[in-house]
Amino acid sequence: MTVLSRLGTAMPSVVLLCILSGCGDSGVQEVRTWMDEVRKQTKVSIPMLSPPKKFTPFTYAGKSAIDPYNPAKLAVAFAKLQANSSGMKPDLERRREPLEAYPLDTLKMVGTLQKTGASFALILADKTLFQVKKGSYIGQNFGMVSGITESAVELREIVQDASGEWVERKGKLELQETKK
């Protein structure tokens, strides 16, 4: 083998050694001295903490007051509510009529009858036909028939509102056309 061929294979190794020898310790030393100077010049400032808030204990003064759930206080409030009410309430002691078992939206008026000057409405409920007259009760909201025409049964229902008061609400059950 010739000397040139040996140099050809060793050439990359020689080039690498030359490059590495160029990287000296001088650059690193400059950076370290700069860092030391900056550390000496920089002042560390820690902000002062605010003093803690003063704790003032709470004194509960409600022990000497009347308990809001005291039965006597509730009875007084209930009596006051009864005194302010309109006095309207359903008669819960009377005997229930058969049509009061059905919700109003399941009942259908299918016709009217006239008997000895009195008007009757024919109401279909669960495949059973009932006769109602003025004053009869119908529906689950204490509804009383207040009038009967050829096309509708007029109702007066007594329901509770959000505050527990009994209020009157008017309703109507209209004649349903039968499909042929």
C-alpha positions, 0 to 999 in steps of 0.5 A: 500500500502506498502512503497516499492510500493510507492518508486517504483513509486517515484523512477524516480522522485528522480533519476531525482532530483539527476541528476539535482542537479549535474549541478551547476552554477560553470561550467557556471561561468568558461566559463564567466571568460574565455570569459572576459579574451579573450575580454580583450586580443583581440585587435580590428583592423579596417583597414584604408580606402584608400583615395577616388580617385581624381575626374578630370572632363572630358572636351569635346573637340568635340564641336569645331569639325565637326559633324560626321552626318553633311550632307556636311561631308557625301556628301564628304565621299559619293563622295570619295566612288564613286571616288574609286568605280570600276564604275560597276553598273546596268542600273536602267533606262532601261525597265525591262524584264519579267524574272527579276521578278523571283528569279534565283532558281525558273527558269528552263532551259528546252531546246534550239532553233536555229533560223537563226544562233542565239541560244535561251534558253527555260526558264520555269518560273511559268508554262510559257515558255520564250525564252532568247538570249545572252544579255537578262536579267534574275533573280532579281540580274540584271543578263544578259545572257552571253552565251548559250550552249546546257546544260546551260545558263551562266549569269553575275549578278551585286550584291552589296557586304557588303561595298555597291560596285557593283561587278560582279558574274558569274552564270549558269542555267543548263538544267533540265531533265524532268521526264517521 
